[in-house]
Amino acid sequence: MEASSTQYDIIFAGNYTKDTIITPDGTRYVDGGGMNYAAHAGARLGIRAAVVTRLSPADNHVVEDIRADGID
């Protein structure tokens, strides 16, 4: 495996969570976790960010969302 020369302003590491939001209008599930929220906020501020986490293959949509926001 070849080493990457990409440089980042910050790397967010942490757990992904499946948050359950229960309100009188119903229940919904949101992709959560501190690394997820922080990385998306950083991307919107123009920070070059990467995320290190562990996911089930069933949660690959999270990786797609992170990459779509310009986060590695």
mmCIF file as Biopython writes it, N, C-alpha, C and O atoms, coordinates in Angstrom:
data_model
#
loop_
_atom_site.group_PDB
_atom_site.id
_atom_site.type_symbol
_atom_site.label_atom_id
_atom_site.label_alt_id
_atom_site.label_comp_id
_atom_site.label_asym_id
_atom_site.label_entity_id
_atom_site.label_seq_id
_atom_site.pdbx_PDB_ins_code
_atom_site.Cartn_x
_atom_site.Cartn_y
_atom_site.Cartn_z
_atom_site.occupancy
_atom_site.B_iso_or_equiv
_atom_site.auth_seq_id
_atom_site.auth_asym_id
_atom_site.pdbx_PDB_model_num
ATOM 1   N N  . MET A ? 1  ? 0.837   -1.165 0.000  1.0 0.0 1  A 1 
ATOM 2   C CA . MET A ? 1  ? 0.000   0.000  0.000  1.0 0.0 1  A 1 
ATOM 3   C C  . MET A ? 1  ? 0.892   1.243  0.000  1.0 0.0 1  A 1 
ATOM 4   O O  . MET A ? 1  ? 1.834   1.340  0.787  1.0 0.0 1  A 1 
ATOM 5   N N  . GLU A ? 2  ? 0.593   2.171  -0.870 1.0 0.0 2  A 1 
ATOM 6   C CA . GLU A ? 2  ? 1.372   3.396  -0.994 1.0 0.0 2  A 1 
ATOM 7   C C  . GLU A ? 2  ? 0.875   4.439  0.001  1.0 0.0 2  A 1 
ATOM 8   O O  . GLU A ? 2  ? -0.330  4.582  0.213  1.0 0.0 2  A 1 
ATOM 9   N N  . ALA A ? 3  ? 1.793   5.152  0.598  1.0 0.0 3  A 1 
ATOM 10  C CA . ALA A ? 3  ? 1.437   6.194  1.558  1.0 0.0 3  A 1 
ATOM 11  C C  . ALA A ? 3  ? 0.843   7.392  0.822  1.0 0.0 3  A 1 
ATOM 12  O O  . ALA A ? 3  ? 1.272   7.733  -0.280 1.0 0.0 3  A 1 
ATOM 13  N N  . SER A ? 4  ? -0.143  8.023  1.443  1.0 0.0 4  A 1 
ATOM 14  C CA . SER A ? 4  ? -0.788  9.192  0.872  1.0 0.0 4  A 1 
ATOM 15  C C  . SER A ? 4  ? -0.015  10.453 1.249  1.0 0.0 4  A 1 
ATOM 16  O O  . SER A ? 4  ? 0.524   10.551 2.352  1.0 0.0 4  A 1 
ATOM 17  N N  . SER A ? 5  ? 0.036   11.408 0.336  1.0 0.0 5  A 1 
ATOM 18  C CA . SER A ? 5  ? 0.693   12.675 0.632  1.0 0.0 5  A 1 
ATOM 19  C C  . SER A ? 5  ? -0.319  13.768 0.965  1.0 0.0 5  A 1 
ATOM 20  O O  . SER A ? 5  ? 0.046   14.938 1.079  1.0 0.0 5  A 1 
ATOM 21  N N  . THR A ? 6  ? -1.590  13.392 1.121  1.0 0.0 6  A 1 
ATOM 22  C CA . THR A ? 6  ? -2.633  14.356 1.451  1.0 0.0 6  A 1 
ATOM 23  C C  . THR A ? 6  ? -2.402  14.924 2.839  1.0 0.0 6  A 1 
ATOM 24  O O  . THR A ? 6  ? -2.096  14.192 3.780  1.0 0.0 6  A 1 
ATOM 25  N N  . GLN A ? 7  ? -2.552  16.225 2.957  1.0 0.0 7  A 1 
ATOM 26  C CA . GLN A ? 7  ? -2.411  16.877 4.256  1.0 0.0 7  A 1 
ATOM 27  C C  . GLN A ? 7  ? -3.775  17.401 4.697  1.0 0.0 7  A 1 
ATOM 28  O O  . GLN A ? 7  ? -4.567  17.884 3.888  1.0 0.0 7  A 1 
ATOM 29  N N  . TYR A ? 8  ? -4.023  17.294 5.980  1.0 0.0 8  A 1 
ATOM 30  C CA . TYR A ? 8  ? -5.295  17.724 6.554  1.0 0.0 8  A 1 
ATOM 31  C C  . TYR A ? 8  ? -5.056  18.766 7.632  1.0 0.0 8  A 1 
ATOM 32  O O  . TYR A ? 8  ? -4.006  18.790 8.275  1.0 0.0 8  A 1 
ATOM 33  N N  . ASP A ? 9  ? -6.041  19.621 7.817  1.0 0.0 9  A 1 
ATOM 34  C CA . ASP A ? 9  ? -6.002  20.559 8.934  1.0 0.0 9  A 1 
ATOM 35  C C  . ASP A ? 9  ? -6.298  19.834 10.244 1.0 0.0 9  A 1 
ATOM 36  O O  . ASP A ? 9  ? -5.755  20.169 11.296 1.0 0.0 9  A 1 
ATOM 37  N N  . ILE A ? 10 ? -7.173  18.832 10.152 1.0 0.0 10 A 1 
ATOM 38  C CA . ILE A ? 10 ? -7.564  18.079 11.345 1.0 0.0 10 A 1 
ATOM 39  C C  . ILE A ? 10 ? -8.099  16.708 10.935 1.0 0.0 10 A 1 
ATOM 40  O O  . ILE A ? 10 ? -8.662  16.544 9.853  1.0 0.0 10 A 1 
ATOM 41  N N  . ILE A ? 11 ? -7.915  15.739 11.811 1.0 0.0 11 A 1 
ATOM 42  C CA . ILE A ? 11 ? -8.494  14.409 11.624 1.0 0.0 11 A 1 
ATOM 43  C C  . ILE A ? 11 ? -9.413  14.144 12.817 1.0 0.0 11 A 1 
ATOM 44  O O  . ILE A ? 11 ? -8.995  14.231 13.971 1.0 0.0 11 A 1 
ATOM 45  N N  . PHE A ? 12 ? -10.658 13.823 12.519 1.0 0.0 12 A 1 
ATOM 46  C CA . PHE A ? 12 ? -11.633 13.517 13.558 1.0 0.0 12 A 1 
ATOM 47  C C  . PHE A ? 12 ? -11.706 12.006 13.728 1.0 0.0 12 A 1 
ATOM 48  O O  . PHE A ? 12 ? -11.902 11.280 12.754 1.0 0.0 12 A 1 
ATOM 49  N N  . ALA A ? 13 ? -11.550 11.536 14.940 1.0 0.0 13 A 1 
ATOM 50  C CA . ALA A ? 13 ? -11.632 10.103 15.230 1.0 0.0 13 A 1 
ATOM 51  C C  . ALA A ? 13 ? -12.690 9.892  16.305 1.0 0.0 13 A 1 
ATOM 52  O O  . ALA A ? 13 ? -12.761 10.644 17.278 1.0 0.0 13 A 1 
ATOM 53  N N  . GLY A ? 14 ? -13.498 8.878  16.123 1.0 0.0 14 A 1 
ATOM 54  C CA . GLY A ? 14 ? -14.507 8.592  17.132 1.0 0.0 14 A 1 
ATOM 55  C C  . GLY A ? 14 ? -15.541 7.622  16.619 1.0 0.0 14 A 1 
ATOM 56  O O  . GLY A ? 14 ? -15.444 7.097  15.510 1.0 0.0 14 A 1 
ATOM 57  N N  . ASN A ? 15 ? -16.519 7.403  17.444 1.0 0.0 15 A 1 
ATOM 58  C CA . ASN A ? 15 ? -17.563 6.434  17.140 1.0 0.0 15 A 1 
ATOM 59  C C  . ASN A ? 15 ? -18.713 7.060  16.362 1.0 0.0 15 A 1 
ATOM 60  O O  . ASN A ? 15 ? -19.116 8.195  16.614 1.0 0.0 15 A 1 
ATOM 61  N N  . TYR A ? 16 ? -19.222 6.299  15.424 1.0 0.0 16 A 1 
ATOM 62  C CA . TYR A ? 16 ? -20.461 6.630  14.730 1.0 0.0 16 A 1 
ATOM 63  C C  . TYR A ? 16 ? -21.607 6.124  15.593 1.0 0.0 16 A 1 
ATOM 64  O O  . TYR A ? 16 ? -21.514 5.055  16.195 1.0 0.0 16 A 1 
ATOM 65  N N  . THR A ? 17 ? -22.680 6.891  15.652 1.0 0.0 17 A 1 
ATOM 66  C CA . THR A ? 17 ? -23.855 6.444  16.400 1.0 0.0 17 A 1 
ATOM 67  C C  . THR A ? 17 ? -25.097 6.568  15.538 1.0 0.0 17 A 1 
ATOM 68  O O  . THR A ? 17 ? -25.159 7.401  14.634 1.0 0.0 17 A 1 
ATOM 69  N N  . LYS A ? 18 ? -26.077 5.742  15.824 1.0 0.0 18 A 1 
ATOM 70  C CA . LYS A ? 18 ? -27.390 5.857  15.204 1.0 0.0 18 A 1 
ATOM 71  C C  . LYS A ? 18 ? -28.292 6.484  16.257 1.0 0.0 18 A 1 
ATOM 72  O O  . LYS A ? 18 ? -28.757 5.809  17.175 1.0 0.0 18 A 1 
ATOM 73  N N  . ASP A ? 19 ? -28.533 7.786  16.111 1.0 0.0 19 A 1 
ATOM 74  C CA . ASP A ? 19 ? -29.336 8.500  17.098 1.0 0.0 19 A 1 
ATOM 75  C C  . ASP A ? 19 ? -30.815 8.310  16.809 1.0 0.0 19 A 1 
ATOM 76  O O  . ASP A ? 19 ? -31.250 8.362  15.658 1.0 0.0 19 A 1 
ATOM 77  N N  . THR A ? 20 ? -31.578 8.090  17.865 1.0 0.0 20 A 1 
ATOM 78  C CA . THR A ? 20 ? -33.022 7.949  17.762 1.0 0.0 20 A 1 
ATOM 79  C C  . THR A ? 20 ? -33.659 9.206  18.324 1.0 0.0 20 A 1 
ATOM 80  O O  . THR A ? 20 ? -33.469 9.530  19.496 1.0 0.0 20 A 1 
ATOM 81  N N  . ILE A ? 21 ? -34.423 9.927  17.485 1.0 0.0 21 A 1 
ATOM 82  C CA . ILE A ? 21 ? -35.086 11.154 17.885 1.0 0.0 21 A 1 
ATOM 83  C C  . ILE A ? 21 ? -36.576 10.847 18.003 1.0 0.0 21 A 1 
ATOM 84  O O  . ILE A ? 21 ? -37.232 10.508 17.017 1.0 0.0 21 A 1 
ATOM 85  N N  . ILE A ? 22 ? -37.102 10.970 19.223 1.0 0.0 22 A 1 
ATOM 86  C CA . ILE A ? 22 ? -38.512 10.689 19.475 1.0 0.0 22 A 1 
ATOM 87  C C  . ILE A ? 22 ? -39.208 11.988 19.845 1.0 0.0 22 A 1 
ATOM 88  O O  . ILE A ? 22 ? -38.829 12.651 20.811 1.0 0.0 22 A 1 
ATOM 89  N N  . THR A ? 23 ? -40.235 12.352 19.067 1.0 0.0 23 A 1 
ATOM 90  C CA . THR A ? 23 ? -41.027 13.547 19.323 1.0 0.0 23 A 1 
ATOM 91  C C  . THR A ? 23 ? -42.501 13.169 19.209 1.0 0.0 23 A 1 
ATOM 92  O O  . THR A ? 23 ? -42.822 12.057 18.789 1.0 0.0 23 A 1 
ATOM 93  N N  . PRO A ? 24 ? -43.396 14.077 19.575 1.0 0.0 24 A 1 
ATOM 94  C CA . PRO A ? 24 ? -44.826 13.782 19.396 1.0 0.0 24 A 1 
ATOM 95  C C  . PRO A ? 24 ? -45.199 13.505 17.938 1.0 0.0 24 A 1 
ATOM 96  O O  . PRO A ? 24 ? -46.205 12.851 17.666 1.0 0.0 24 A 1 
ATOM 97  N N  . ASP A ? 25 ? -44.382 14.006 17.000 1.0 0.0 25 A 1 
ATOM 98  C CA . ASP A ? 25 ? -44.656 13.778 15.577 1.0 0.0 25 A 1 
ATOM 99  C C  . ASP A ? 25 ? -44.194 12.418 15.086 1.0 0.0 25 A 1 
ATOM 100 O O  . ASP A ? 25 ? -44.539 12.010 13.977 1.0 0.0 25 A 1 
ATOM 101 N N  . GLY A ? 26 ? -43.413 11.706 15.902 1.0 0.0 26 A 1 
ATOM 102 C CA . GLY A ? 26 ? -42.945 10.385 15.501 1.0 0.0 26 A 1 
ATOM 103 C C  . GLY A ? 26 ? -41.489 10.155 15.855 1.0 0.0 26 A 1 
ATOM 104 O O  . GLY A ? 26 ? -40.859 10.954 16.547 1.0 0.0 26 A 1 
ATOM 105 N N  . THR A ? 27 ? -40.985 9.061  15.371 1.0 0.0 27 A 1 
ATOM 106 C CA . THR A ? 27 ? -39.604 8.663  15.637 1.0 0.0 27 A 1 
ATOM 107 C C  . THR A ? 27 ? -38.815 8.711  14.338 1.0 0.0 27 A 1 
ATOM 108 O O  . THR A ? 27 ? -39.294 8.272  13.292 1.0 0.0 27 A 1 
ATOM 109 N N  . ARG A ? 28 ? -37.598 9.249  14.412 1.0 0.0 28 A 1 
ATOM 110 C CA . ARG A ? 28 ? -36.719 9.235  13.242 1.0 0.0 28 A 1 
ATOM 111 C C  . ARG A ? 28 ? -35.319 8.889  13.700 1.0 0.0 28 A 1 
ATOM 112 O O  . ARG A ? 28 ? -34.966 9.070  14.865 1.0 0.0 28 A 1 
ATOM 113 N N  . TYR A ? 29 ? -34.533 8.392  12.773 1.0 0.0 29 A 1 
ATOM 114 C CA . TYR A ? 29 ? -33.171 7.953  13.062 1.0 0.0 29 A 1 
ATOM 115 C C  . TYR A ? 29 ? -32.203 8.858  12.317 1.0 0.0 29 A 1 
ATOM 116 O O  . TYR A ? 29 ? -32.389 9.145  11.134 1.0 0.0 29 A 1 
ATOM 117 N N  . VAL A ? 30 ? -31.170 9.303  13.018 1.0 0.0 30 A 1 
ATOM 118 C CA . VAL A ? 30 ? -30.217 10.258 12.470 1.0 0.0 30 A 1 
ATOM 119 C C  . VAL A ? 30 ? -28.808 9.698  12.638 1.0 0.0 30 A 1 
ATOM 120 O O  . VAL A ? 30 ? -28.472 9.136  13.680 1.0 0.0 30 A 1 
ATOM 121 N N  . ASP A ? 31 ? -27.985 9.861  11.591 1.0 0.0 31 A 1 
ATOM 122 C CA . ASP A ? 31 ? -26.583 9.470  11.703 1.0 0.0 31 A 1 
ATOM 123 C C  . ASP A ? 31 ? -25.895 10.458 12.630 1.0 0.0 31 A 1 
ATOM 124 O O  . ASP A ? 31 ? -25.916 11.664 12.386 1.0 0.0 31 A 1 
ATOM 125 N N  . GLY A ? 32 ? -25.287 9.949  13.693 1.0 0.0 32 A 1 
ATOM 126 C CA . GLY A ? 32 ? -24.700 10.822 14.695 1.0 0.0 32 A 1 
ATOM 127 C C  . GLY A ? 32 ? -23.260 10.495 15.006 1.0 0.0 32 A 1 
ATOM 128 O O  . GLY A ? 32 ? -22.548 9.889  14.206 1.0 0.0 32 A 1 
ATOM 129 N N  . GLY A ? 33 ? -22.854 10.907 16.172 1.0 0.0 33 A 1 
ATOM 130 C CA . GLY A ? 33 ? -21.487 10.719 16.636 1.0 0.0 33 A 1 
ATOM 131 C C  . GLY A ? 33 ? -20.721 12.022 16.550 1.0 0.0 33 A 1 
ATOM 132 O O  . GLY A ? 33 ? -20.863 12.780 15.590 1.0 0.0 33 A 1 
ATOM 133 N N  . GLY A ? 34 ? -19.916 12.272 17.552 1.0 0.0 34 A 1 
ATOM 134 C CA . GLY A ? 34 ? -19.155 13.512 17.596 1.0 0.0 34 A 1 
ATOM 135 C C  . GLY A ? 34 ? -18.275 13.717 16.381 1.0 0.0 34 A 1 
ATOM 136 O O  . GLY A ? 34 ? -18.178 14.830 15.865 1.0 0.0 34 A 1 
ATOM 137 N N  . MET A ? 35 ? -17.628 12.650 15.914 1.0 0.0 35 A 1 
ATOM 138 C CA . MET A ? 35 ? -16.739 12.789 14.755 1.0 0.0 35 A 1 
ATOM 139 C C  . MET A ? 35 ? -17.531 13.175 13.514 1.0 0.0 35 A 1 
ATOM 140 O O  . MET A ? 35 ? -17.051 13.943 12.681 1.0 0.0 35 A 1 
ATOM 141 N N  . ASN A ? 36 ? -18.731 12.648 13.391 1.0 0.0 36 A 1 
ATOM 142 C CA . ASN A ? 36 ? -19.582 12.926 12.245 1.0 0.0 36 A 1 
ATOM 143 C C  . ASN A ? 36 ? -20.028 14.386 12.252 1.0 0.0 36 A 1 
ATOM 144 O O  . ASN A ? 36 ? -19.892 15.082 11.245 1.0 0.0 36 A 1 
ATOM 145 N N  . TYR A ? 37 ? -20.553 14.847 13.370 1.0 0.0 37 A 1 
ATOM 146 C CA . TYR A ? 37 ? -21.017 16.229 13.475 1.0 0.0 37 A 1 
ATOM 147 C C  . TYR A ? 37 ? -19.859 17.209 13.312 1.0 0.0 37 A 1 
ATOM 148 O O  . TYR A ? 37 ? -19.990 18.199 12.592 1.0 0.0 37 A 1 
ATOM 149 N N  . ALA A ? 38 ? -18.734 16.951 13.965 1.0 0.0 38 A 1 
ATOM 150 C CA . ALA A ? 38 ? -17.591 17.859 13.899 1.0 0.0 38 A 1 
ATOM 151 C C  . ALA A ? 38 ? -16.998 17.925 12.496 1.0 0.0 38 A 1 
ATOM 152 O O  . ALA A ? 38 ? -16.641 19.005 12.024 1.0 0.0 38 A 1 
ATOM 153 N N  . ALA A ? 39 ? -16.891 16.790 11.833 1.0 0.0 39 A 1 
ATOM 154 C CA . ALA A ? 39 ? -16.313 16.766 10.492 1.0 0.0 39 A 1 
ATOM 155 C C  . ALA A ? 39 ? -17.168 17.555 9.509  1.0 0.0 39 A 1 
ATOM 156 O O  . ALA A ? 39 ? -16.636 18.305 8.691  1.0 0.0 39 A 1 
ATOM 157 N N  . HIS A ? 40 ? -18.478 17.396 9.579  1.0 0.0 40 A 1 
ATOM 158 C CA . HIS A ? 40 ? -19.361 18.143 8.677  1.0 0.0 40 A 1 
ATOM 159 C C  . HIS A ? 40 ? -19.312 19.641 8.986  1.0 0.0 40 A 1 
ATOM 160 O O  . HIS A ? 40 ? -19.329 20.456 8.063  1.0 0.0 40 A 1 
ATOM 161 N N  . ALA A ? 41 ? -19.253 20.009 10.244 1.0 0.0 41 A 1 
ATOM 162 C CA . ALA A ? 41 ? -19.140 21.424 10.611 1.0 0.0 41 A 1 
ATOM 163 C C  . ALA A ? 41 ? -17.811 21.981 10.101 1.0 0.0 41 A 1 
ATOM 164 O O  . ALA A ? 41 ? -17.772 23.080 9.549  1.0 0.0 41 A 1 
ATOM 165 N N  . GLY A ? 42 ? -16.731 21.235 10.282 1.0 0.0 42 A 1 
ATOM 166 C CA . GLY A ? 42 ? -15.429 21.677 9.801  1.0 0.0 42 A 1 
ATOM 167 C C  . GLY A ? 42 ? -15.400 21.861 8.297  1.0 0.0 42 A 1 
ATOM 168 O O  . GLY A ? 42 ? -14.825 22.830 7.801  1.0 0.0 42 A 1 
ATOM 169 N N  . ALA A ? 43 ? -16.010 20.946 7.568  1.0 0.0 43 A 1 
ATOM 170 C CA . ALA A ? 43 ? -16.044 21.044 6.112  1.0 0.0 43 A 1 
ATOM 171 C C  . ALA A ? 43 ? -16.755 22.314 5.671  1.0 0.0 43 A 1 
ATOM 172 O O  . ALA A ? 43 ? -16.341 22.959 4.708  1.0 0.0 43 A 1 
ATOM 173 N N  . ARG A ? 44 ? -17.817 22.671 6.368  1.0 0.0 44 A 1 
ATOM 174 C CA . ARG A ? 44 ? -18.554 23.891 6.025  1.0 0.0 44 A 1 
ATOM 175 C C  . ARG A ? 44 ? -17.760 25.156 6.340  1.0 0.0 44 A 1 
ATOM 176 O O  . ARG A ? 44 ? -18.036 26.225 5.796  1.0 0.0 44 A 1 
ATOM 177 N N  . LEU A ? 45 ? -16.778 25.024 7.215  1.0 0.0 45 A 1 
ATOM 178 C CA . LEU A ? 45 ? -15.899 26.150 7.537  1.0 0.0 45 A 1 
ATOM 179 C C  . LEU A ? 45 ? -14.660 26.187 6.640  1.0 0.0 45 A 1 
ATOM 180 O O  . LEU A ? 45 ? -13.806 27.061 6.786  1.0 0.0 45 A 1 
ATOM 181 N N  . GLY A ? 46 ? -14.570 25.236 5.715  1.0 0.0 46 A 1 
ATOM 182 C CA . GLY A ? 46 ? -13.445 25.200 4.791  1.0 0.0 46 A 1 
ATOM 183 C C  . GLY A ? 46 ? -12.227 24.466 5.314  1.0 0.0 46 A 1 
ATOM 184 O O  . GLY A ? 46 ? -11.136 24.603 4.762  1.0 0.0 46 A 1 
ATOM 185 N N  . ILE A ? 47 ? -12.398 23.698 6.360  1.0 0.0 47 A 1 
ATOM 186 C CA . ILE A ? 47 ? -11.290 22.939 6.940  1.0 0.0 47 A 1 
ATOM 187 C C  . ILE A ? 47 ? -11.106 21.644 6.155  1.0 0.0 47 A 1 
ATOM 188 O O  . ILE A ? 47 ? -12.079 20.947 5.866  1.0 0.0 47 A 1 
ATOM 189 N N  . ARG A ? 48 ? -9.869  21.323 5.812  1.0 0.0 48 A 1 
ATOM 190 C CA . ARG A ? 48 ? -9.575  20.040 5.154  1.0 0.0 48 A 1 
ATOM 191 C C  . ARG A ? 48 ? -9.539  18.977 6.237  1.0 0.0 48 A 1 
ATOM 192 O O  . ARG A ? 48 ? -8.640  18.953 7.078  1.0 0.0 48 A 1 
ATOM 193 N N  . ALA A ? 49 ? -10.536 18.096 6.202  1.0 0.0 49 A 1 
ATOM 194 C CA . ALA A ? 49 ? -10.707 17.133 7.294  1.0 0.0 49 A 1 
ATOM 195 C C  . ALA A ? 49 ? -10.749 15.699 6.783  1.0 0.0 49 A 1 
ATOM 196 O O  . ALA A ? 49 ? -11.081 15.424 5.630  1.0 0.0 49 A 1 
ATOM 197 N N  . ALA A ? 50 ? -10.401 14.809 7.686  1.0 0.0 50 A 1 
ATOM 198 C CA . ALA A ? 50 ? -10.540 13.369 7.461  1.0 0.0 50 A 1 
ATOM 199 C C  . ALA A ? 50 ? -11.189 12.779 8.700  1.0 0.0 50 A 1 
ATOM 200 O O  . ALA A ? 50 ? -11.115 13.348 9.789  1.0 0.0 50 A 1 
ATOM 201 N N  . VAL A ? 51 ? -11.823 11.631 8.519  1.0 0.0 51 A 1 
ATOM 202 C CA . VAL A ? 51 ? -12.509 10.940 9.607  1.0 0.0 51 A 1 
ATOM 203 C C  . VAL A ? 51 ? -11.936 9.536  9.737  1.0 0.0 51 A 1 
ATOM 204 O O  . VAL A ? 51 ? -11.689 8.853  8.743  1.0 0.0 51 A 1 
ATOM 205 N N  . VAL A ? 52 ? -11.730 9.120  10.982 1.0 0.0 52 A 1 
ATOM 206 C CA . VAL A ? 52 ? -11.333 7.751  11.279 1.0 0.0 52 A 1 
ATOM 207 C C  . VAL A ? 52 ? -12.393 7.186  12.210 1.0 0.0 52 A 1 
ATOM 208 O O  . VAL A ? 52 ? -12.592 7.685  13.318 1.0 0.0 52 A 1 
ATOM 209 N N  . THR A ? 53 ? -13.071 6.140  11.751 1.0 0.0 53 A 1 
ATOM 210 C CA . THR A ? 53 ? -14.114 5.510  12.561 1.0 0.0 53 A 1 
ATOM 211 C C  . THR A ? 53 ? -14.263 4.066  12.118 1.0 0.0 53 A 1 
ATOM 212 O O  . THR A ? 53 ? -13.564 3.609  11.213 1.0 0.0 53 A 1 
ATOM 213 N N  . ARG A ? 54 ? -15.148 3.372  12.740 1.0 0.0 54 A 1 
ATOM 214 C CA . ARG A ? 54 ? -15.419 1.972  12.401 1.0 0.0 54 A 1 
ATOM 215 C C  . ARG A ? 54 ? -16.919 1.841  12.189 1.0 0.0 54 A 1 
ATOM 216 O O  . ARG A ? 54 ? -17.717 2.300  13.006 1.0 0.0 54 A 1 
ATOM 217 N N  . LEU A ? 55 ? -17.295 1.206  11.079 1.0 0.0 55 A 1 
ATOM 218 C CA . LEU A ? 55 ? -18.704 1.086  10.723 1.0 0.0 55 A 1 
ATOM 219 C C  . LEU A ? 55 ? -19.051 -0.326 10.287 1.0 0.0 55 A 1 
ATOM 220 O O  . LEU A ? 55 ? -18.197 -1.078 9.816  1.0 0.0 55 A 1 
ATOM 221 N N  . SER A ? 56 ? -20.292 -0.663 10.449 1.0 0.0 56 A 1 
ATOM 222 C CA . SER A ? 56 ? -20.834 -1.887 9.876  1.0 0.0 56 A 1 
ATOM 223 C C  . SER A ? 56 ? -21.024 -1.654 8.375  1.0 0.0 56 A 1 
ATOM 224 O O  . SER A ? 56 ? -21.312 -0.530 7.966  1.0 0.0 56 A 1 
ATOM 225 N N  . PRO A ? 57 ? -20.869 -2.682 7.556  1.0 0.0 57 A 1 
ATOM 226 C CA . PRO A ? 57 ? -21.135 -2.517 6.115  1.0 0.0 57 A 1 
ATOM 227 C C  . PRO A ? 57 ? -22.541 -1.967 5.840  1.0 0.0 57 A 1 
ATOM 228 O O  . PRO A ? 57 ? -22.761 -1.312 4.822  1.0 0.0 57 A 1 
ATOM 229 N N  . ALA A ? 58 ? -23.476 -2.227 6.731  1.0 0.0 58 A 1 
ATOM 230 C CA . ALA A ? 58 ? -24.842 -1.720 6.563  1.0 0.0 58 A 1 
ATOM 231 C C  . ALA A ? 58 ? -24.906 -0.193 6.676  1.0 0.0 58 A 1 
ATOM 232 O O  . ALA A ? 58 ? -25.895 0.418  6.270  1.0 0.0 58 A 1 
ATOM 233 N N  . ASP A ? 59 ? -23.857 0.420  7.225  1.0 0.0 59 A 1 
ATOM 234 C CA . ASP A ? 59 ? -23.839 1.873  7.418  1.0 0.0 59 A 1 
ATOM 235 C C  . ASP A ? 59 ? -22.941 2.584  6.407  1.0 0.0 59 A 1 
ATOM 236 O O  . ASP A ? 59 ? -22.498 3.704  6.659  1.0 0.0 59 A 1 
ATOM 237 N N  . ASN A ? 60 ? -22.672 1.955  5.277  1.0 0.0 60 A 1 
ATOM 238 C CA . ASN A ? 60 ? -21.798 2.553  4.260  1.0 0.0 60 A 1 
ATOM 239 C C  . ASN A ? 60 ? -22.334 3.880  3.725  1.0 0.0 60 A 1 
ATOM 240 O O  . ASN A ? 60 ? -21.564 4.684  3.199  1.0 0.0 60 A 1 
ATOM 241 N N  . HIS A ? 61 ? -23.629 4.118  3.849  1.0 0.0 61 A 1 
ATOM 242 C CA . HIS A ? 61 ? -24.181 5.396  3.404  1.0 0.0 61 A 1 
ATOM 243 C C  . HIS A ? 61 ? -23.547 6.564  4.159  1.0 0.0 61 A 1 
ATOM 244 O O  . HIS A ? 61 ? -23.481 7.678  3.639  1.0 0.0 61 A 1 
ATOM 245 N N  . VAL A ? 62 ? -23.083 6.311  5.379  1.0 0.0 62 A 1 
ATOM 246 C CA . VAL A ? 62 ? -22.421 7.351  6.170  1.0 0.0 62 A 1 
ATOM 247 C C  . VAL A ? 62 ? -21.114 7.768  5.492  1.0 0.0 62 A 1 
ATOM 248 O O  . VAL A ? 62 ? -20.801 8.957  5.424  1.0 0.0 62 A 1 
ATOM 249 N N  . VAL A ? 63 ? -20.361 6.802  4.997  1.0 0.0 63 A 1 
ATOM 250 C CA . VAL A ? 63 ? -19.118 7.094  4.289  1.0 0.0 63 A 1 
ATOM 251 C C  . VAL A ? 63 ? -19.421 7.909  3.036  1.0 0.0 63 A 1 
ATOM 252 O O  . VAL A ? 63 ? -18.712 8.870  2.735  1.0 0.0 63 A 1 
ATOM 253 N N  . GLU A ? 64 ? -20.454 7.539  2.317  1.0 0.0 64 A 1 
ATOM 254 C CA . GLU A ? 64 ? -20.831 8.272  1.105  1.0 0.0 64 A 1 
ATOM 255 C C  . GLU A ? 64 ? -21.199 9.717  1.445  1.0 0.0 64 A 1 
ATOM 256 O O  . GLU A ? 64 ? -20.814 10.633 0.718  1.0 0.0 64 A 1 
ATOM 257 N N  . ASP A ? 65 ? -21.936 9.936  2.533  1.0 0.0 65 A 1 
ATOM 258 C CA . ASP A ? 65 ? -22.314 11.291 2.948  1.0 0.0 65 A 1 
ATOM 259 C C  . ASP A ? 65 ? -21.084 12.106 3.351  1.0 0.0 65 A 1 
ATOM 260 O O  . ASP A ? 65 ? -20.981 13.286 3.017  1.0 0.0 65 A 1 
ATOM 261 N N  . ILE A ? 66 ? -20.164 11.481 4.060  1.0 0.0 66 A 1 
ATOM 262 C CA . ILE A ? 66 ? -18.944 12.168 4.480  1.0 0.0 66 A 1 
ATOM 263 C C  . ILE A ? 66 ? -18.123 12.565 3.263  1.0 0.0 66 A 1 
ATOM 264 O O  . ILE A ? 66 ? -17.654 13.700 3.174  1.0 0.0 66 A 1 
ATOM 265 N N  . ARG A ? 67 ? -17.948 11.655 2.338  1.0 0.0 67 A 1 
ATOM 266 C CA . ARG A ? 67 ? -17.152 11.949 1.148  1.0 0.0 67 A 1 
ATOM 267 C C  . ARG A ? 67 ? -17.835 13.000 0.261  1.0 0.0 67 A 1 
ATOM 268 O O  . ARG A ? 67 ? -17.161 13.825 -0.356 1.0 0.0 67 A 1 
ATOM 269 N N  . ALA A ? 68 ? -19.159 12.967 0.199  1.0 0.0 68 A 1 
ATOM 270 C CA . ALA A ? 68 ? -19.892 13.958 -0.593 1.0 0.0 68 A 1 
ATOM 271 C C  . ALA A ? 68 ? -19.683 15.376 -0.061 1.0 0.0 68 A 1 
ATOM 272 O O  . ALA A ? 68 ? -19.838 16.347 -0.801 1.0 0.0 68 A 1 
ATOM 273 N N  . ASP A ? 69 ? -19.336 15.493 1.202  1.0 0.0 69 A 1 
ATOM 274 C CA . ASP A ? 69 ? -19.083 16.797 1.815  1.0 0.0 69 A 1 
ATOM 275 C C  . ASP A ? 69 ? -17.611 17.197 1.715  1.0 0.0 69 A 1 
ATOM 276 O O  . ASP A ? 69 ? -17.195 18.198 2.299  1.0 0.0 69 A 1 
ATOM 277 N N  . GLY A ? 70 ? -16.816 16.406 0.965  1.0 0.0 70 A 1 
ATOM 278 C CA . GLY A ? 70 ? -15.411 16.733 0.770  1.0 0.0 70 A 1 
ATOM 279 C C  . GLY A ? 70 ? -14.492 16.285 1.888  1.0 0.0 70 A 1 
ATOM 280 O O  . GLY A ? 70 ? -13.371 16.779 2.008  1.0 0.0 70 A 1 
ATOM 281 N N  . ILE A ? 71 ? -14.954 15.356 2.706  1.0 0.0 71 A 1 
ATOM 282 C CA . ILE A ? 71 ? -14.191 14.849 3.842  1.0 0.0 71 A 1 
ATOM 283 C C  . ILE A ? 71 ? -13.665 13.465 3.469  1.0 0.0 71 A 1 
ATOM 284 O O  . ILE A ? 71 ? -14.397 12.656 2.900  1.0 0.0 71 A 1 
ATOM 285 N N  . ASP A ? 72 ? -12.413 13.191 3.784  1.0 0.0 72 A 1 
ATOM 286 C CA . ASP A ? 72 ? -11.843 11.850 3.523  1.0 0.0 72 A 1 
ATOM 287 C C  . ASP A ? 72 ? -12.117 10.927 4.685  1.0 0.0 72 A 1 
ATOM 288 O O  . ASP A ? 72 ? -11.720 9.763  4.656  1.0 0.0 72 A 1 
#
